[in-house]
Amino acid sequence: MWLTWRAAMERALYGDNGFYLRERPSGHFRTSVGASSVFAGAVLGELLVVDRALGGPPVLDLVDVGAGEGELAAGVLAAAPPELGSRLRVTAVDLACRPGSLPGGIGWTAAVPDGITGLVVANEWLDNVPVDVAEQTADGPRLVLVDPSDGAERLGDVPPEPDLAWLARWWPMRAVGERAEIGRPRDEAWASVIVRLARGRAIAIDYAHPVDNRPPYGTLAGYRDGAAVAPVPDGSCDITAHVALDACAAAGERAGAAMTTLTTQREALRALGVTGARPPVERAHSDPRGYLQALALASQEAELIASEGLGGFGWLSQTRL
């Protein structure tokens, strides 16, 4: 049975017995959230910035989209200062069932709520929004079809006109054999978050590429048990592809975002005080235990901002105030 990649990904990840309804992400790949509690602390710092900009609203939302096991939501809630008190409302959004270990103070829902006032964080969510794959032929772009049982591919029909327009604007293919992931569904997914943001900020965090430097053969990949595997959409592995965050940014602006910042995780976290700076070695003599703790923290921070690793993630921040 031949399917478009978008249909195959949808079924493999979110269909009956799909990968993300059956598996927990931490068993298959390492994220910033799982790498260190420093990440949740940085998100809390961003939340406090938003709170001040909003003038301390009666209810301050933190919405974690694509929450997985709810680690980010739980980490922010645990680190939140007492002065936030009952004003803080934390909601995790995921299609999977609520983890039994999640603190009771965190809401769990399958859809992004309406009327958000505060901060939305979508960490490695958009890369799992299913997309079609196109390949350039002598006669123009054609959809790539896949056999879900073994990952074999063949060419199908010409993409629909809206997808052709998206390719022309955001991922023009210039040579026969080049491939592109058609990001229009991700644009729409991100715009659906922005329209639910009444006041505040929404941040999408993902591996990304810009329109002037798209990879010529795409980024479609599979992951299982911490290792890269062939992207076979049979439900046995994660299927992912990097995100055209610049296209998502434009979609967010059309949906009502007033301010946009597109940067890297390295730069965003450094602005929030995550520097990876090692403690002075003299401290090892006066406070050896404190020195070791500070050294461990510096190592965790360094991993989060490493340019060739987690620090290379794109950060798209859009605001409605």
N, C-alpha and C positions, 0 to 999 in steps of 0.2 A: 504494500500500500504506500503510495507516494503522497507526501504532504508538503505544504510550504513549511519553511523553518519556523515561522511564527506559530502555526497550528501545532507543529510537532513539539516545540518548546512549551507551549501552553499545556498540552496534555502531559508531557513528561514531568514538568515541574509542579503543576497545580491540578491535574486531573485526578480521577479516582486512583488512589494509592500513589499519587505523584511524589516526587522526591521531597519537596518542601512540606508536604503534609505528613510525611513519614519520618523524615530525618531532621536532626537538629544541626544547624550550621557548624557549631564548634567542633564537630567530629570530622569535618571535611576540609575546612580552610580557616586560616588565622585572620582575624579582623582587628582593627584598631581597638575596638571595645574589649576583645578578649586579650589583647596584648598587655594592657595595663589599665589600672583604675585612673591613671593620669588623664586618659581620654574623657572619661565621665566628668572629671574635675574641670577640664577645659570647656566641655559643653555647659556645665553649670555656670562657669564664668561668662559664657556667651548669653545664657539665660538671664543672668543678673544685669548684664548690659542692656538687654532688651527690656527688662523690667523697669530700669531707670528711665529709658527712653519713652516708655509708655506711661510714666508717672505713677507706677505702683498700682495697677488695676486691682479691683476687688478679687478677681480670679485670674491667676497667671497660669497659662497652659504650657506644659511640655508634652509634645506629641512625637513619639518615636515610631516612624513609619518603616515597615519591614523589620520589626523588632526582634525576630528570631526567638531567642530564649529570654528576652527582656532584660539583658544585662545592663544596657545603657540606661534604660528607665530606672532600674533598681539602683544603679550606681549614683545617678543624679539625686534620686530621692534620699538615699542614705547620707549623701554629703551636703544636702541643702541646709543652709543656716536657719536657726530657729526663727529668725525674724520673718521668714516667708510664711511660717505657720500654716494655717488652714487655707491661705490664699493659693497655694501651689496645687494644681491638678495635673497629675501625670497619667498619660494615656499611651498604651502600647498598641500598635496596629499591625496585625499579622493574620494571614489566613489559617495558620496552624492553630492547634488547640492551646489554650492557656497553660503554661508550665505550672506544675503543682507547687514549685518552690517560689513562685513570684510573690512578693509582698502584697498583702491585701489592699494597701493604699494605692495600687496601680490599677487603672482600668484596662480592660483588654477588649479589643473590637476588631472586626474584619475589615472595616472601612474607615477612612479618614473622617473625623467628625466635622461638622459645620461650625462656623462661628468661633474659630480659634483666636484667642488673644494671648500671644506669647511667642513661643519658639517651636518650630517644626524641624526635626532632624530626620533626614532619609539617608541613612548610612548603608552604602552598598545595597540599595533597593533598585534603582533604575537599571542596573546591569542585568537584573533578572526579570525585567519586563520583556516579554517575548517580542522578537522582531523578525521580519523577513530578511533574507539574504538575496542580493541581486548580483549578477555577473555580467560584465560587459561583453557583448558579442559584436561581430562586424555589422550587425543590424540594430545595435542599441542594447539597452539593459534587458535582461531576462531574469525572472525569478528562479531561484535554485530550489529544487524539490529534494526531499530526503526520505529515505526508507527508515522509519523509526527502529526497525529491528536490528540494523547493522550500520547505520550511518552512511550508506551508499547514496550518491547524489546524481541528479541529472537536471537538465534545464527544463523549465516550464514556460509559462506564458509571459508576455510583457507585463510589468507591474501596472497596477491601476494608475490613472492619471495623477491623483494626489501624491502617490509615492514617487512617480517620475518627477514631479515638481520638487518634491523634497530632495531627491537625489541631485537634481540640477543645481539647487541652491546650496545644499549642505554637504554633499559628498559626490562631486562630479568624478566619474570614472573616465579615464582618458585613453586607456589601452585595452585591447582585447585580452580577456583573462583576468582583469582586475575585478575585485569583489568589494561589496559594501554592505553594511548592515543598515537597513532602512529604519531610522530612528523616530519616525513619526509617532508610533504608539507611545514612546517615552516622552516626547513633547506633550502629548495629550495627557499622559499620567501626571506629569509635573504641573501642567496647567490646572489640573483638577485639584491639586494641593493648594495652589495659589488662590484659587477662587474660594477655598474654604478658610482662608486666613483673613479674619476680619481686621486685625491689627497685630503687627509683630513682624517676625522674620522666619523665612524658611530656608533651610540649608540642605543641598543635595551633595553627597560625598561619594565619589566613585573614581575608578580609573577612567581617564578621559583622553580625548585627542581633539585638536582644533581643526577647523575647516581647511587651513592651509598646510596641514601636515597629517592627513588621514593615512592610516596604513593601507598600502595598495591592495592587500589581499584579506583585509578584515582582521577581526580579533576573536572570532568565535572559538570557545574553549570549553573543555570539560574538567571537572575536579571531583575526585573521590578519595576519601581517607587521607587527605593532606597532600595528594599528588595530582599532577596534571595527567589527564587521560583523554582519549579520543572523545570528541563531543557527540556521542551516540544518544539520541533522544528517546531512550527506552525506559526512562525513570530510574536508572541505576546510578546516575551521577548528576551533579550540578551542571547546568548549561548556562554560560554567561558570555557577554561580549561587552567591550568597553563602550563608553557613553559619549555621544556628541553633546557635551554639556553646553556648548555655545548655542546649539539649536534649541535646547531646553530653555536656556535663558531668554531667547527671543519669544518662545511660547509663553513663558511666565510673564513677560512684559505685556504681551497681548492680552493676558488674563487679568492684568491689573497691577502687577508689581511696579513700584515707583522707583526703586533703587536696586541696582544689580552690581555685584562684585563677583568676578570669576578669577580665582587664584588657586594656589596649591595648598595641600594640607600643611606642608612645611611652613609656609608663610602665615597661614591662618593661625596655626597653633603657636608660632613664635609671637604673634601679636597678642595672644592670650597668656603669654608668660611661660610657655613650654620651650625651654632653650637647650636642654641637654647638657648644660654646663656642669663640669665636674667640681666637687667641693675642693677648697684649698687643701693641699696635702698636709699642711700644718695641723689641721683639725684632727688628723689621725692620731696625733700625740696627746692632744688635750681632751678629745672626746671620741675614742675609737669606735664605740657603738654608733654614735651619731654620724660619724664619717662613713661607716659602712652602709648605713641606711640612706644617706645622701648620695652615695656612689651608686647604689642600686636604683634609686629614683632617677639619677642622671642617665643611667643605661636605658631605663624604660622610656624616658623622654626622647633619647637619641633614636630609639627604634621608631617612634611615632613620627619623627620629622626627617628621617633619612630620605634623601632625594631619590635614591634608587629603590626604595621600598615603600613603606606606608606613607612617607612624606610626599611621594609623587602623586597621590590621589588629587583629583581636581575637587575644589570646593566652590560650589555655586551658591551664593547667598543673595536672596531677594527679599525686599522689605515692603510692607504696607503699613504706614503709620497714620 
